[in-house]
Amino acid sequence: MSQISEQNPENHAQPSPALPDDIGAGGAPAGSSLSPAASPPLPAHLQDLTDRARGYVEAASSANTRKAYASDWKHFTAWCRRQNLSPLPPEPQVVGLYITACASGGAIGKPNSVSTIERRLSAIGWHCAQRGMPLDRKDRHIATVLAGIRNRHAAPPRQKEAILPEDLIAMLETLDRGSLRGIRDRAMLLIGFAGGLRRSEITGLDLGRDQTEDSRGWIEIFDKGVLVTLRGKTGWREVEIGRGSSDATCPVVALESWIGFAKLARGPLFRRVTGKGKSVGPDRLNDQEIARLVKKTALAAGVRGDLSEAERGRKFAGHSLRAGLASSAEVDERHVQKQLGHASAEMTRRYQRRRDRFRVNLTKAAGL
């Protein structure tokens, strides 16, 4: 198994969610008492362009982001109703009180984490902007309160445990090679590790280009490996994954086996296995399945057996595969070759360059 192309750094910029279903052509929620004065309807001959524009807006963000932003807006408006306040037009004082309630537990349920509060604030700002009423996040009623919440409640990020080559091999052994589900899970683990892919990138793959509307990319299989084309926030990128010297740990062989046994021709690459494990459905897997798969196989394989089961369960998730590739860049290339069949001299040179890039990035991050 090998990964031989550049990977972009994790993009932490806030994504732009798609236009909610309740917003019409004029930007106001249809039928809402909280809406500003409705814009005049567009001429009929522009309706087709309106529909296309909505499609492009939806393509600007993932389905998970749109779902989260819709939920956050609902949370905010519900809090406003209980306090007899209006969410529109956006008043910085009201938003400042809302995020205070979120941090202290006075909104709905238990106190929210800082990351959740920041996401809720981004969702409020976006929804207000779509209604022609931009929210000033730099206003002292918001910025100062948020700074205080960060100082008091922010916790260090929980780093997920990296999956190393020897861990991955042990995890693969826990899967049933004779079942469709086992063949699929094997392909997902190997492709995810070899490509350093995010969990949404793994489940977002199609068998070819322009086959589904929710696609994050597609694959092309060649004699020497597979080319994965991915769409991200910063544009398109390509990931080359070469064939390994051992079929048992070759990501391309695992991928071909899954496609063959599942009898896939087009559409989503990784799908649900139905009918008591004997058939493959048409629906794409949710990216949460990657996190569950990594956690389940890591526990079954006894990875980090020095920790309790509860601690191990918290340390492993979908990002462990991506982190594993980064960690493997620091491992001696001969060890990796022995473990996973990296035989090509060109692959070794690329691996060395990847290791050097990680060191440079870490140095920059540390300000050295």
VOPAGU-2260 file (C-alpha; in pm, 1 decimal, decimal comma):
REM VOPAGU-2260
SITE   aa  ch    i         X         Y         Z
SITE  MET   A    0       0,0       0,0       0,0
SITE  SER   A    1     135,3     344,5     -79,7
SITE  GLN   A    2      37,7     705,5     -87,4
SITE  ILE   A    3     237,0     903,6    -338,7
SITE  SER   A    4      86,8    1248,4    -387,0
SITE  GLU   A    5      70,2    1570,1    -191,9
SITE  GLN   A    6    -201,8    1627,0      64,9
SITE  ASN   A    7    -331,9    1971,4     149,1
SITE  PRO   A    8    -332,7    2072,2     517,3
SITE  GLU   A    9    -655,2    2052,4     706,6
SITE  ASN   A   10    -871,4    2346,0     618,6
SITE  HIS   A   11   -1022,3    2503,2     929,7
SITE  ALA   A   12   -1210,8    2781,8     755,9
SITE  GLN   A   13   -1579,8    2802,8     823,5
SITE  PRO   A   14   -1775,0    2651,5     534,4
SITE  SER   A   15   -2063,1    2831,5     368,3
SITE  PRO   A   16   -2386,3    2637,1     409,5
SITE  ALA   A   17   -2642,2    2604,8     137,8
SITE  LEU   A   18   -2955,5    2806,9     101,2
SITE  PRO   A   19   -3221,1    2664,6     336,4
SITE  ASP   A   20   -3536,6    2527,3     184,9
SITE  ASP   A   21   -3748,2    2795,2     351,5
SITE  ILE   A   22   -3571,9    3084,0     180,2
SITE  GLY   A   23   -3725,5    3201,8    -140,5
SITE  ALA   A   24   -3576,2    3393,1    -431,4
SITE  GLY   A   25   -3583,4    3717,4    -236,6
SITE  GLY   A   26   -3376,3    3576,3      52,4
SITE  ALA   A   27   -3650,4    3572,2     317,5
SITE  PRO   A   28   -3801,7    3264,7     481,4
SITE  ALA   A   29   -4131,9    3192,7     316,2
SITE  GLY   A   30   -4436,5    3224,2     538,3
SITE  SER   A   31   -4241,0    3341,3     841,0
SITE  SER   A   32   -4371,3    3615,9    1067,0
SITE  LEU   A   33   -4009,0    3702,5    1136,4
SITE  SER   A   34   -3933,2    3774,8     772,0
SITE  PRO   A   35   -3859,4    4121,5     634,7
SITE  ALA   A   36   -4084,2    4258,7     365,1
SITE  ALA   A   37   -4098,0    4005,0      85,1
SITE  SER   A   38   -3914,6    4090,2    -235,5
SITE  PRO   A   39   -4123,4    4105,7    -552,1
SITE  PRO   A   40   -4135,0    3771,4    -731,5
SITE  LEU   A   41   -3894,1    3721,6   -1019,1
SITE  PRO   A   42   -4026,5    3693,0   -1373,3
SITE  ALA   A   43   -4121,0    3342,2   -1478,6
SITE  HIS   A   44   -3846,5    3325,3   -1739,8
SITE  LEU   A   45   -3584,2    3362,4   -1461,9
SITE  GLN   A   46   -3720,6    3075,3   -1253,0
SITE  ASP   A   47   -3489,3    2824,1   -1417,5
SITE  LEU   A   48   -3187,6    3038,7   -1330,2
SITE  THR   A   49   -3316,1    3068,3    -973,6
SITE  ASP   A   50   -3332,4    2691,1    -942,7
SITE  ARG   A   51   -2981,8    2658,3   -1085,6
SITE  ALA   A   52   -2852,0    2921,5    -845,9
SITE  ARG   A   53   -2998,7    2727,7    -553,5
SITE  GLY   A   54   -2818,6    2417,1    -676,3
SITE  TYR   A   55   -2486,2    2602,2    -693,2
SITE  VAL   A   56   -2536,2    2739,1    -341,9
SITE  GLU   A   57   -2599,4    2387,8    -211,9
SITE  ALA   A   58   -2283,8    2266,7    -385,0
SITE  ALA   A   59   -2081,3    2519,8    -183,7
SITE  SER   A   60   -2101,1    2312,0     134,4
SITE  SER   A   61   -2150,2    1959,9     256,8
SITE  ALA   A   62   -2483,6    1811,2     358,6
SITE  ASN   A   63   -2356,5    1780,2     716,7
SITE  THR   A   64   -2277,8    2152,6     730,5
SITE  ARG   A   65   -2619,3    2246,0     595,3
SITE  LYS   A   66   -2788,2    2017,9     845,6
SITE  ALA   A   67   -2588,0    2160,4    1137,5
SITE  TYR   A   68   -2653,8    2521,5    1037,8
SITE  ALA   A   69   -3027,1    2458,3    1001,0
SITE  SER   A   70   -3033,3    2299,8    1346,7
SITE  ASP   A   71   -2838,8    2591,4    1496,2
SITE  TRP   A   72   -3077,8    2848,3    1349,1
SITE  LYS   A   73   -3373,6    2656,5    1487,4
SITE  HIS   A   74   -3202,9    2647,9    1827,9
SITE  PHE   A   75   -3147,7    3025,9    1822,7
SITE  THR   A   76   -3498,9    3119,4    1711,6
SITE  ALA   A   77   -3652,3    2886,3    1971,3
SITE  TRP   A   78   -3448,6    3055,7    2245,4
SITE  CYS   A   79   -3559,0    3398,5    2118,7
SITE  ARG   A   80   -3925,9    3297,9    2130,0
SITE  ARG   A   81   -3896,7    3178,9    2490,6
SITE  GLN   A   82   -3734,9    3509,1    2587,7
SITE  ASN   A   83   -3993,7    3711,0    2393,8
SITE  LEU   A   84   -3719,4    3846,5    2167,0
SITE  SER   A   85   -3701,6    3877,7    1790,3
SITE  PRO   A   86   -3416,5    3706,4    1604,0
SITE  LEU   A   87   -3454,5    3950,5    1313,8
SITE  PRO   A   88   -3316,2    4203,4    1259,3
SITE  PRO   A   89   -3007,5    4067,9    1440,0
SITE  GLU   A   90   -2927,7    4267,2    1753,1
SITE  PRO   A   91   -2570,1    4212,7    1885,4
SITE  GLN   A   92   -2697,3    4239,4    2243,9
SITE  VAL   A   93   -2946,7    3958,1    2183,0
SITE  VAL   A   94   -2685,5    3738,2    2018,5
SITE  GLY   A   95   -2443,4    3810,2    2304,1
SITE  LEU   A   96   -2704,7    3700,1    2557,9
SITE  TYR   A   97   -2777,0    3388,5    2352,1
SITE  ILE   A   98   -2415,8    3269,5    2340,6
SITE  THR   A   99   -2392,9    3343,7    2714,2
SITE  ALA   A  100   -2692,8    3116,7    2768,8
SITE  CYS   A  101   -2531,1    2849,2    2551,5
SITE  ALA   A  102   -2210,3    2862,1    2755,4
SITE  SER   A  103   -2385,6    2861,3    3093,2
SITE  GLY   A  104   -2651,6    2606,3    3011,0
SITE  GLY   A  105   -2935,0    2856,0    3013,2
SITE  ALA   A  106   -3034,5    2789,4    2650,6
SITE  ILE   A  107   -3156,2    2436,1    2588,5
SITE  GLY   A  108   -3003,9    2147,1    2778,4
SITE  LYS   A  109   -2647,9    2128,4    2907,4
SITE  PRO   A  110   -2378,3    2392,5    2843,7
SITE  ASN   A  111   -2235,6    2388,6    2492,0
SITE  SER   A  112   -1867,6    2354,3    2411,1
SITE  VAL   A  113   -1677,2    2651,5    2269,8
SITE  SER   A  114   -1662,7    2491,7    1925,2
SITE  THR   A  115   -2040,2    2440,0    1927,7
SITE  ILE   A  116   -2100,3    2800,6    2029,9
SITE  GLU   A  117   -1872,3    2925,4    1752,4
SITE  ARG   A  118   -2057,9    2711,8    1500,4
SITE  ARG   A  119   -2394,6    2839,3    1624,8
SITE  LEU   A  120   -2268,3    3195,4    1589,2
SITE  SER   A  121   -2152,5    3126,8    1233,3
SITE  ALA   A  122   -2492,6    2978,4    1150,5
SITE  ILE   A  123   -2673,8    3284,3    1289,0
SITE  GLY   A  124   -2451,2    3518,2    1090,0
SITE  TRP   A  125   -2507,3    3326,6     768,5
SITE  HIS   A  126   -2884,2    3303,7     804,3
SITE  CYS   A  127   -2908,2    3673,8     882,4
SITE  ALA   A  128   -2693,0    3761,5     581,3
SITE  GLN   A  129   -2921,8    3559,4     354,4
SITE  ARG   A  130   -3206,7    3779,3     470,0
SITE  GLY   A  131   -3017,7    4096,4     388,8
SITE  MET   A  132   -2948,8    4173,2     755,2
SITE  PRO   A  133   -2577,0    4107,1     818,8
SITE  LEU   A  134   -2468,0    4046,8    1176,8
SITE  ASP   A  135   -2170,8    4247,2    1306,2
SITE  ARG   A  136   -1966,2    3983,5    1487,1
SITE  LYS   A  137   -1705,7    4245,5    1580,4
SITE  ASP   A  138   -1957,9    4431,5    1794,0
SITE  ARG   A  139   -1840,1    4439,0    2155,7
SITE  HIS   A  140   -2157,1    4267,5    2277,7
SITE  ILE   A  141   -2056,1    3960,7    2076,4
SITE  ALA   A  142   -1677,5    3974,6    2039,4
SITE  THR   A  143   -1601,5    4048,9    2403,4
SITE  VAL   A  144   -1846,0    3791,6    2536,9
SITE  LEU   A  145   -1709,5    3525,9    2299,2
SITE  ALA   A  146   -1351,5    3606,3    2403,9
SITE  GLY   A  147   -1449,6    3557,5    2766,3
SITE  ILE   A  148   -1620,5    3228,0    2687,7
SITE  ARG   A  149   -1307,7    3106,3    2510,8
SITE  ASN   A  150   -1083,2    3206,6    2801,4
SITE  ARG   A  151   -1302,4    3044,5    3064,0
SITE  HIS   A  152   -1440,7    2735,4    2892,2
SITE  ALA   A  153   -1206,2    2644,0    2608,0
SITE  ALA   A  154   -1043,3    2303,2    2649,5
SITE  PRO   A  155    -742,6    2165,7    2462,2
SITE  PRO   A  156    -844,4    1960,5    2159,7
SITE  ARG   A  157    -864,1    1586,3    2209,7
SITE  GLN   A  158    -606,4    1436,4    1981,6
SITE  LYS   A  159    -712,9    1110,5    1822,1
SITE  GLU   A  160    -471,2     820,9    1838,9
SITE  ALA   A  161    -289,7     760,7    1511,0
SITE  ILE   A  162    -327,9     419,7    1347,0
SITE  LEU   A  163      16,6     287,1    1255,4
SITE  PRO   A  164      88,2      25,2     985,3
SITE  GLU   A  165     120,1    -259,7    1233,8
SITE  ASP   A  166    -205,4    -149,4    1400,5
SITE  LEU   A  167    -384,2    -142,7    1066,0
SITE  ILE   A  168    -273,3    -495,4     981,7
SITE  ALA   A  169    -407,3    -620,8    1315,0
SITE  MET   A  170    -735,8    -435,8    1256,3
SITE  LEU   A  171    -775,0    -591,1     911,1
SITE  GLU   A  172    -744,5    -936,3    1063,6
SITE  THR   A  173   -1057,1    -875,0    1271,5
SITE  LEU   A  174   -1273,2    -840,5     957,5
SITE  ASP   A  175   -1458,5   -1126,5     791,0
SITE  ARG   A  176   -1299,0   -1174,4     450,3
SITE  GLY   A  177   -1586,9   -1390,3     332,2
SITE  SER   A  178   -1864,7   -1134,1     380,3
SITE  LEU   A  179   -1964,2    -829,8     176,7
SITE  ARG   A  180   -1946,3    -611,0     482,9
SITE  GLY   A  181   -1597,2    -734,2     567,9
SITE  ILE   A  182   -1474,6    -680,8     210,6
SITE  ARG   A  183   -1618,7    -328,3     208,0
SITE  ASP   A  184   -1475,2    -237,4     548,8
SITE  ARG   A  185   -1135,2    -369,0     445,6
SITE  ALA   A  186   -1133,3    -145,4     138,0
SITE  MET   A  187   -1239,8     161,2     338,9
SITE  LEU   A  188    -966,5     116,0     599,4
SITE  LEU   A  189    -692,1      60,2     343,3
SITE  ILE   A  190    -795,8     341,6     109,2
SITE  GLY   A  191    -845,3     579,8     400,2
SITE  PHE   A  192    -501,2     507,1     542,3
SITE  ALA   A  193    -312,1     494,3     212,7
SITE  GLY   A  194    -468,7     818,1      90,6
SITE  GLY   A  195    -468,6    1002,7     422,1
SITE  LEU   A  196    -835,8    1073,9     359,0
SITE  ARG   A  197   -1092,7    1234,6     583,6
SITE  ARG   A  198   -1391,3    1019,1     667,1
SITE  SER   A  199   -1623,7    1237,8     455,4
SITE  GLU   A  200   -1385,1    1198,5     162,7
SITE  ILE   A  201   -1392,5     819,3     191,2
SITE  THR   A  202   -1769,8     789,6     195,3
SITE  GLY   A  203   -1811,4    1073,3     -56,3
SITE  LEU   A  204   -1636,2     887,1    -338,0
SITE  ASP   A  205   -1812,7     774,2    -654,9
SITE  LEU   A  206   -1706,7     517,7    -910,7
SITE  GLY   A  207   -1676,7     788,3   -1176,7
SITE  ARG   A  208   -1705,0    1157,7   -1242,3
SITE  ASP   A  209   -2036,5    1346,8   -1223,4
SITE  GLN   A  210   -2240,6    1045,8   -1116,2
SITE  THR   A  211   -2415,1    1181,8    -804,9
SITE  GLU   A  212   -2503,1    1528,0    -676,9
SITE  ASP   A  213   -2353,5    1474,1    -330,3
SITE  SER   A  214   -2021,7    1337,8    -454,7
SITE  ARG   A  215   -1694,7    1452,8    -298,5
SITE  GLY   A  216   -1485,0    1293,6    -572,2
SITE  TRP   A  217   -1426,7     979,7    -775,8
SITE  ILE   A  218   -1175,6     703,4    -845,2
SITE  GLU   A  219    -992,3     578,9   -1153,9
SITE  ILE   A  220    -817,5     241,2   -1139,4
SITE  PHE   A  221    -503,4     183,0   -1347,8
SITE  ASP   A  222    -245,8     -94,3   -1378,6
SITE  LYS   A  223     -11,8      72,3   -1128,6
SITE  GLY   A  224    -268,3     194,7    -882,5
SITE  VAL   A  225    -572,6     414,2    -830,2
SITE  LEU   A  226    -612,9     787,4    -881,8
SITE  VAL   A  227    -850,5     954,9    -634,6
SITE  THR   A  228    -981,4    1297,8    -735,2
SITE  LEU   A  229   -1124,1    1496,1    -444,3
SITE  ARG   A  230   -1316,4    1820,4    -414,5
SITE  GLY   A  231   -1230,8    2032,1    -113,8
SITE  LYS   A  232   -1288,1    2386,2      11,2
SITE  THR   A  233    -972,3    2508,8    -159,9
SITE  GLY   A  234   -1038,1    2332,8    -489,0
SITE  TRP   A  235    -962,3    1997,2    -645,6
SITE  ARG   A  236    -672,6    1771,5    -559,3
SITE  GLU   A  237    -552,2    1432,2    -675,8
SITE  VAL   A  238    -425,4    1147,4    -459,6
SITE  GLU   A  239    -228,3     863,6    -616,4
SITE  ILE   A  240    -234,6     529,9    -436,8
SITE  GLY   A  241       0,8     265,7    -574,7
SITE  ARG   A  242     -33,2    -109,1    -560,2
SITE  GLY   A  243     142,2    -290,6    -278,7
SITE  SER   A  244     362,6    -598,4    -316,0
SITE  SER   A  245     121,7    -799,6     -97,6
SITE  ASP   A  246    -241,0    -849,6    -199,8
SITE  ALA   A  247    -334,2    -890,3     165,8
SITE  THR   A  248    -257,9    -525,5     241,5
SITE  CYS   A  249    -290,8    -368,5    -103,6
SITE  PRO   A  250    -555,3     -92,8    -104,8
SITE  VAL   A  251    -612,4    -125,6    -478,5
SITE  VAL   A  252    -675,7    -501,3    -457,2
SITE  ALA   A  253    -915,4    -440,9    -167,3
SITE  LEU   A  254   -1097,1    -176,7    -370,6
SITE  GLU   A  255   -1124,5    -399,5    -677,2
SITE  SER   A  256   -1253,3    -685,8    -462,6
SITE  TRP   A  257   -1526,9    -468,5    -314,7
SITE  ILE   A  258   -1637,3    -332,7    -652,6
SITE  GLY   A  259   -1642,2    -683,9    -801,9
SITE  PHE   A  260   -1826,9    -864,7    -524,2
SITE  ALA   A  261   -2071,9    -577,2    -474,5
SITE  LYS   A  262   -2131,8    -564,6    -852,9
SITE  LEU   A  263   -2101,9    -187,0    -866,5
SITE  ALA   A  264   -2111,8      -2,6   -1197,6
SITE  ARG   A  265   -2175,5     363,3   -1109,7
SITE  GLY   A  266   -2282,4     588,8    -825,5
SITE  PRO   A  267   -2158,0     584,9    -463,2
SITE  LEU   A  268   -1852,0     369,1    -404,5
SITE  PHE   A  269   -1911,7     269,9     -43,0
SITE  ARG   A  270   -2272,6     172,5      32,4
SITE  ARG   A  271   -2480,0      -0,4     293,8
SITE  VAL   A  272   -2484,8    -378,6     299,8
SITE  THR   A  273   -2843,0    -500,4     339,9
SITE  GLY   A  274   -3040,2    -825,4     339,8
SITE  LYS   A  275   -2854,2    -978,5     634,7
SITE  GLY   A  276   -2522,5    -902,2     468,1
SITE  LYS   A  277   -2606,0   -1060,2     133,7
SITE  SER   A  278   -2685,0    -758,9     -84,6
SITE  VAL   A  279   -2570,9    -402,1    -142,3
SITE  GLY   A  280   -2812,6    -109,4    -126,5
SITE  PRO   A  281   -2804,6     206,5    -338,6
SITE  ASP   A  282   -2748,0     450,8     -52,6
SITE  ARG   A  283   -2415,0     608,2      31,5
SITE  LEU   A  284   -2267,7     535,7     374,4
SITE  ASN   A  285   -2274,7     811,8     634,1
SITE  ASP   A  286   -1925,4     929,9     726,8
SITE  GLN   A  287   -1996,1     839,4    1090,5
SITE  GLU   A  288   -1964,8     475,6     982,2
SITE  ILE   A  289   -1591,4     530,6     928,1
SITE  ALA   A  290   -1547,1     646,4    1287,1
SITE  ARG   A  291   -1744,8     347,5    1415,3
SITE  LEU   A  292   -1543,5     109,2    1197,8
SITE  VAL   A  293   -1207,6     242,2    1315,8
SITE  LYS   A  294   -1314,8     232,4    1679,5
SITE  LYS   A  295   -1463,6    -117,9    1653,6
SITE  THR   A  296   -1167,2    -277,6    1475,3
SITE  ALA   A  297    -909,3    -101,0    1694,3
SITE  LEU   A  298   -1078,1    -235,5    2005,5
SITE  ALA   A  299   -1112,5    -583,4    1856,4
SITE  ALA   A  300    -746,2    -586,5    1754,3
SITE  GLY   A  301    -629,6    -480,5    2099,3
SITE  VAL   A  302    -460,4    -162,9    1977,3
SITE  ARG   A  303    -327,0      31,5    2278,6
SITE  GLY   A  304    -408,9    -254,6    2507,7
SITE  ASP   A  305    -235,6     -68,2    2789,8
SITE  LEU   A  306    -542,0     156,5    2816,7
SITE  SER   A  307    -886,0      76,9    2948,1
SITE  GLU   A  308   -1159,3       0,1    2696,2
SITE  ALA   A  309   -1330,3     331,7    2769,7
SITE  GLU   A  310   -1008,8     526,9    2711,3
SITE  ARG   A  311    -936,1     337,6    2390,6
SITE  GLY   A  312   -1287,8     406,9    2268,8
SITE  ARG   A  313   -1231,1     780,6    2311,1
SITE  LYS   A  314    -892,0     782,4    2142,5
SITE  PHE   A  315    -985,4     619,8    1811,5
SITE  ALA   A  316   -1208,2     766,6    1541,1
SITE  GLY   A  317   -1215,1     834,5    1168,0
SITE  HIS   A  318    -932,1    1088,6    1191,7
SITE  SER   A  319    -702,7     813,8    1324,9
SITE  LEU   A  320    -652,4     691,6     968,4
SITE  ARG   A  321    -547,1    1035,0     844,3
SITE  ALA   A  322    -328,2    1089,9    1149,4
SITE  GLY   A  323    -174,7     748,5    1090,8
SITE  LEU   A  324     -35,0     850,5     754,1
SITE  ALA   A  325     120,9    1161,6     905,6
SITE  SER   A  326     277,6     956,6    1185,8
SITE  SER   A  327     400,5     695,5     940,3
SITE  ALA   A  328     594,3     968,3     760,3
SITE  GLU   A  329     822,9     972,4    1064,4
SITE  VAL   A  330     874,2     595,0    1053,4
SITE  ASP   A  331    1179,2     447,5     887,8
SITE  GLU   A  332    1092,8     371,1     524,8
SITE  ARG   A  333    1238,8      22,5     545,7
SITE  HIS   A  334    1002,9     -60,3     831,8
SITE  VAL   A  335     705,0      65,2     632,6
SITE  GLN   A  336     820,3    -133,7     329,2
SITE  LYS   A  337     841,9    -448,7     539,3
SITE  GLN   A  338     500,6    -393,0     692,4
SITE  LEU   A  339     294,8    -281,7     393,8
SITE  GLY   A  340     487,4    -366,0      78,2
SITE  HIS   A  341     633,6     -27,9     -22,5
SITE  ALA   A  342     876,9    -158,3    -283,7
SITE  SER   A  343     914,4     124,6    -532,6
SITE  ALA   A  344    1217,3     351,7    -504,9
SITE  GLU   A  345    1011,6     641,1    -637,4
SITE  MET   A  346     750,8     580,2    -366,1
SITE  THR   A  347    1026,7     588,4    -104,1
SITE  ARG   A  348    1156,9     921,6    -234,3
SITE  ARG   A  349     806,5    1069,0    -226,5
SITE  TYR   A  350     759,8     933,3     124,0
SITE  GLN   A  351    1082,0    1103,5     234,8
SITE  ARG   A  352     966,2    1433,4      86,2
SITE  ARG   A  353     633,9    1394,9     269,6
SITE  ARG   A  354     820,1    1338,9     596,0
SITE  ASP   A  355    1028,2    1652,2     538,5
SITE  ARG   A  356     716,7    1858,5     462,8
SITE  PHE   A  357     557,0    1750,0     790,0
SITE  ARG   A  358     870,7    1855,4     976,1
SITE  VAL   A  359     867,7    2197,3     805,6
SITE  ASN   A  360     498,5    2244,8     885,2
SITE  LEU   A  361     550,7    2148,6    1248,7
SITE  THR   A  362     841,9    2392,0    1272,1
SITE  LYS   A  363     632,5    2674,5    1129,0
SITE  ALA   A  364     345,9    2594,4    1365,3
SITE  ALA   A  365     583,6    2612,5    1660,1
SITE  GLY   A  366     717,0    2950,2    1541,1
SITE  LEU   A  367    1076,3    2826,3    1524,9
